[in-house]
Amino acid sequence: MKKLLKWLGLAIAVVVTLLGGAAVYVGRAPIPHYPIRKVEFPVDVTPERIARGRRSVEALCASCHLDSQTGALTGRRMPDLPAQFGEAYSLNITSHPTKGIGGWTDGELAYLLRTGVARDGRYTPPWMVKLPNTSDEDLRDIIAFLRSDDPLVQARDVDNRPSRPSFLTRLLCRVDFKPFAWPAQEIAAPAPEDEVAYGRYLVDAKFLCYGCHSADFKTLDEAHPPKSPGYLAGGNPMPDAGGAVVRTANLTPDEATGIGRWTSADFRRALVEGIRPDNRPLRFPMVPFRSLTDAEVGAIYAYLRSVPPARNAVAPPQTMRVEGERGKQVYYAYGCSSCHGDSGQGQYDLRKGPEKYPSDEALIAWIKHPERERPGIAMPTWEGVIQEEEYAPLAGYVRSLAKAAASGR
């Protein structure tokens, strides 16, 4: 018996040592590299493709790669990445030949977006969008836009900053997150006339709505999105620009906890204008998708109505109540800080607004309807949401943030 216990103890010690060594290796090792495959994926850069590609890039890439300081997709720190994944910086994806993607071929870009493997064999961590199920035509549109002379992607001499993936990210990249296979045949999108099928394609393959609105990023099945735990039932915890945790909404047609009571007009207002049926604004990281067409919004709504309802009550974000001047109270009460942070910079920098709109009347008009000047802006339509008597103090507070930035405070 003593010998048995001795050998059992030795076996446990060996297992613990091996596990400890594996943990040390994973913690120190870089993200894995994979064999490089050369593929041909020619893209004809036409005005039509560029226009369609911009819409996709605004929906999929800009929220991570757009730097408010440069006004281009030069990369930035990603404050909305859950802390469990570490600290991440998106990369410069402008057309700069060395610091951006100007030196990449169409095939290299397509292979990265499809599989998650860069042209040097490096596997991109889970926070980078991957498009294994997006149609070839939509993928070509994205690449065409990245090749264009649009200000968002014009070459910018901006250095990339290294990310610091957590132990969990390094581990997941070795045991769970793997590159996707390059498809054996062309991928085509369903016909828009088949609303439910097309809506599913938009939700699962093109705009990746399911990724945020399922239970957890760690358990997503990116190859087969409907198999993801908590598919479209929400609850995924995501930090806003101020660090507060916002849980994603339940998009299933459950009448008590999802969108089962929403009309198509309710859904359109929320998705395109950023305001829910109860007149509450969406909270970052969810932003209005203003570039969606009516047909796309209708298809997404039709598909969401077709999925099985899931009873999952997601607590709404808490309204922040702060002390101080009235304008500051309004700023936090309506969740402005979730996008702009405490300083006004945040994900989107509003501190330049007062310079562009020198009168309070002009500034308030822009706050009410930002989309009238910038049709694709990721800012809600506030007309009818913020009370009329609250606009003047809010405008004054926005001006105070701009003055504080100008003075270096």
Secondary structure, DSSP 8 states (H G I E B T S, - for coil): -HHHHHHHHHHHHHHHHHHHHHHHHHHHS-S-B-------------HHHHHHHHHHHHHHTHHHH-BTTTTBS---B-TTS-GGGEE-B----SS-TTTSSTT--HHHHHHHHHHSB-TTSBB--TTS---TTS-HHHHHHHHHHHTS--TTTS---------EE-HHHHHHHHHT-------SS------TTSHHHHHHHIIIIIS-HHHHHSS-GGG--SSSGGGSTTTTT---EEE-TTS-EEE----S--TTTSSTT--HHHHHIIIIISB-TTS-B--TT----TT--HHHHHHHHHHHHHS----------------S-HHHHHHHHTTHHHHHTTTS-SSS--TTHHHH--SHHHHHHHHH-GGGTSTT-SS---TTTS-HHHHHHHHHHHHHHHHHHHTT-
